[in-house]
Amino acid sequence: MILVKLGGSVLTDKARLRTPRRTTIVRLGKELAGASESLVVVHGAGSYGHILARRHRLHERFLGKDQLLAGARVQRDVKALDMLVLDALLKAGLAPVSLPPSALLTMDDGRVADFASKPFLDYVVMGLTPVTFGDVVRDRTRGLAICSGDVLMLELARAFHPTRAIFVADVDGLYTADPKRVRTARRLESVAAEDLDAIDFTPASTADVTGSIEGKVRRMIEIAAHAGETLIVNGNVKNRLRDAVRGRPVAGTHVVGRR
């Protein structure tokens, strides 16, 4: 099994509310269809989730009934993005099935308390491609919480120990600093926990309610402990994802987990 996380920054313009990159979504669907093994696909919410979630502080504690309406709107919006991903996979010849986290996962004070992983395996055995995504979910303490695609990747990696876990980003991998901000930033061929202190994790300017870049990388390192191979590739470069899901050498960053 291969786990693939399609980043919201690749699928959408994260600075513009509900703005998909349709051509990219269709291309990535075609590249996924060339996978050498069964797939489970996770995608981020991008501008379908982060902007409204931050505006209504859904990533914080429960602040009142207004958040309930905002949470419902975000759930509706991320399902709209999910439909675009499903359409792309269908056109590419895969048989996707959507598994919304809000129906499968419960959090407690921002941490996963319960996750039903069995439906993913059941659908894979049938020959279908499960698709899930960052979403607003129930939280026993806060009422509502944000469950990121990275959190879902970790839960799925723990459950299934995939051959590969692939993170599709809008850059060529992990750098010593943000390459969009620092021209001298150098791409890392591999990264482990002991390398993180030497990386400049200055936060991006766009809204992200799922945590810092450093936190995301630390979660990738945790995921790597459960996967045969974990890597970050650039989804904006044609055929990078195709080569990654086929097990071919590809430019990117390998993430090394603690064993």
C-alpha positions in Angstrom: 0.0 0.0 0.0 1.1 3.6 -0.8 -0.1 6.6 1.2 -0.2 9.9 -0.7 -0.8 13.3 0.8 -1.8 15.9 -1.7 -1.0 19.3 -0.1 -3.6 22.0 -0.1 -1.0 24.5 -1.5 -0.7 22.3 -4.6 -4.5 21.7 -5.1 -5.5 25.3 -4.4 -4.4 28.9 -4.2 -4.2 29.1 -0.4 -4.4 32.9 -0.5 -7.8 33.0 -2.3 -10.9 31.6 -0.7 -12.2 28.4 -2.4 -9.8 28.7 -5.4 -8.8 25.3 -6.9 -6.0 24.6 -9.3 -8.1 22.5 -11.6 -5.5 21.7 -14.2 -3.1 20.5 -11.5 -5.7 18.4 -9.8 -6.5 16.6 -13.1 -2.8 16.0 -13.8 -2.1 14.6 -10.4 -5.1 12.3 -10.8 -3.5 10.9 -13.9 -0.1 10.5 -12.2 -1.7 8.6 -9.3 -3.3 6.2 -11.7 0.2 4.9 -12.6 0.9 3.6 -9.0 2.6 0.3 -8.7 0.5 -0.7 -5.6 -2.9 0.1 -4.0 -3.4 3.6 -2.9 -4.9 5.6 0.0 -5.1 9.3 -0.8 -5.2 12.1 1.7 -5.6 15.7 0.6 -5.3 19.0 2.4 -8.1 21.6 2.6 -6.1 24.5 1.2 -8.1 27.7 0.7 -11.3 25.6 1.1 -10.6 25.2 4.8 -7.8 27.3 6.3 -9.1 30.8 5.6 -12.6 30.3 7.1 -11.3 28.1 9.9 -8.8 30.8 11.0 -11.3 33.6 10.6 -13.7 31.7 13.0 -10.9 30.3 15.2 -12.0 26.7 14.8 -8.4 25.6 15.6 -8.8 27.0 19.1 -11.2 26.2 21.9 -15.0 26.4 21.5 -16.0 30.0 21.6 -19.7 29.9 21.0 -22.6 28.8 18.7 -21.3 30.9 15.8 -18.5 28.4 15.4 -21.0 25.7 14.7 -22.3 27.4 11.6 -18.7 28.1 10.6 -17.7 24.5 11.1 -20.6 23.3 9.0 -19.5 25.7 6.2 -15.9 24.5 6.3 -17.1 20.9 6.2 -19.2 21.8 3.1 -16.3 23.5 1.4 -13.7 20.8 1.9 -16.2 18.3 0.6 -16.4 20.5 -2.6 -12.7 20.2 -3.0 -12.9 16.5 -2.3 -15.3 16.2 -5.2 -12.8 17.8 -7.5 -10.2 15.2 -6.4 -12.6 12.3 -6.8 -13.6 13.5 -10.3 -9.9 13.7 -11.3 -9.3 10.1 -10.0 -12.4 8.8 -11.8 -11.3 10.4 -15.1 -7.8 8.8 -14.7 -9.4 5.3 -14.4 -9.3 4.8 -10.6 -12.3 3.9 -8.5 -12.2 6.4 -5.6 -14.4 6.3 -2.5 -14.6 9.3 -0.1 -14.2 8.7 3.6 -14.8 11.9 5.5 -12.9 12.2 8.8 -15.9 13.7 10.5 -17.6 10.3 10.3 -14.6 8.2 11.3 -12.5 10.2 13.8 -13.0 11.9 17.1 -10.5 14.1 18.9 -10.1 15.1 22.5 -8.5 18.5 23.2 -6.9 18.5 19.7 -5.6 14.9 19.8 -7.0 11.8 18.1 -9.1 9.8 20.6 -10.7 7.4 18.2 -10.1 6.5 14.6 -11.9 3.8 12.5 -9.2 2.6 10.1 -10.9 -0.7 9.0 -13.1 0.9 6.2 -9.9 2.0 4.5 -8.6 -1.5 4.3 -11.9 -3.0 3.4 -12.2 -0.7 0.3 -8.6 -1.3 -0.7 -9.2 -5.1 -0.6 -12.2 -4.5 -2.9 -9.9 -2.6 -5.4 -11.2 0.8 -4.6 -9.0 3.9 -3.7 -10.0 5.4 -0.4 -9.8 9.2 -0.3 -9.9 11.3 2.9 -9.0 14.9 3.7 -8.4 17.6 6.3 -11.7 18.4 8.0 -13.6 19.8 11.0 -14.3 16.9 13.4 -15.9 16.3 16.8 -13.8 17.1 19.8 -14.8 15.8 23.3 -13.3 18.8 25.1 -13.5 21.6 22.6 -16.7 20.7 20.7 -15.1 21.0 17.3 -11.5 20.7 16.2 -9.4 20.7 13.0 -8.1 17.3 11.9 -5.3 17.9 9.4 -4.3 15.7 6.5 -1.0 15.1 8.2 -2.7 13.7 11.3 -4.7 11.4 9.1 -1.4 10.3 7.4 0.0 9.4 10.8 -3.0 7.4 11.8 -3.1 5.5 8.5 0.7 4.8 8.6 0.3 3.4 12.1 -2.5 1.2 11.0 -1.1 -0.1 7.7 2.7 0.3 7.6 2.7 1.4 3.9 5.5 0.7 1.5 5.8 4.4 0.8 4.3 7.6 2.3 4.5 10.4 -0.2 3.9 14.1 0.7 3.1 16.2 -2.4 4.2 19.8 -1.8 4.6 23.0 -3.9 8.4 22.9 -3.5 11.1 20.4 -4.4 11.4 19.1 -0.8 12.5 20.4 2.5 15.1 23.2 2.5 17.4 24.8 5.1 14.9 27.8 4.9 11.8 28.7 2.9 13.1 28.8 -0.7 10.3 31.2 -1.6 11.8 33.7 0.9 15.5 32.9 1.1 17.4 32.6 -2.2 20.3 30.8 -0.7 18.1 28.1 0.9 19.5 24.6 0.1 17.4 21.5 -0.5 18.1 18.6 1.9 18.4 15.2 0.3 17.3 13.6 3.6 16.1 14.9 6.9 16.0 13.3 10.4 15.1 14.6 13.8 18.7 15.6 14.6 18.7 17.9 11.5 15.8 20.1 12.5 17.8 22.5 14.7 19.7 23.7 11.7 16.6 24.6 9.6 14.9 28.0 9.6 11.2 27.3 10.1 10.0 30.9 9.8 6.2 30.6 9.3 4.6 31.4 5.9 2.4 34.4 5.5 -0.7 32.4 4.3 -3.3 31.1 6.8 -2.6 27.6 8.1 -4.6 26.3 11.1 -2.9 22.9 11.2 0.3 23.9 12.9 3.8 25.1 12.1 6.0 23.8 9.3 8.3 22.4 12.0 5.4 20.6 13.5 4.5 19.1 10.2 8.0 17.9 9.5 8.2 16.3 13.0 5.0 14.5 12.2 6.5 13.3 8.9 9.4 11.9 10.9 7.0 10.1 13.1 5.2 8.7 10.0 8.5 7.6 8.6 8.9 5.2 11.5 5.9 3.3 10.2 6.6 3.4 6.4 9.2 1.6 4.3 10.0 5.0 2.6 8.8 8.5 3.3 9.5 11.4 0.9 8.5 14.9 -0.1 8.1 15.7 -3.8 7.0 18.7 -5.8 3.5 18.3 -7.2 3.9 21.3 -9.5 6.5 19.5 -11.6 5.1 17.1 -14.1 5.6 13.4 -13.4 7.3 13.8 -10.1 4.3 12.2 -8.3 4.0 9.5 -11.1 7.6 8.5 -10.6 7.3 8.5 -6.8 4.2 6.2 -6.8 6.0 3.8 -9.2 9.0 3.6 -6.9 11.4 5.4 -9.3 14.2 7.7 -8.2 12.8 11.2 -8.0 14.1 14.6 -6.8 12.8 15.5 -3.4 13.6 14.9 0.3 13.7 11.6 2.0 12.4 11.7 5.6 14.1 9.4 8.1 12.1 8.2 11.1 13.2 6.9 14.5 13.2 3.1 14.5 
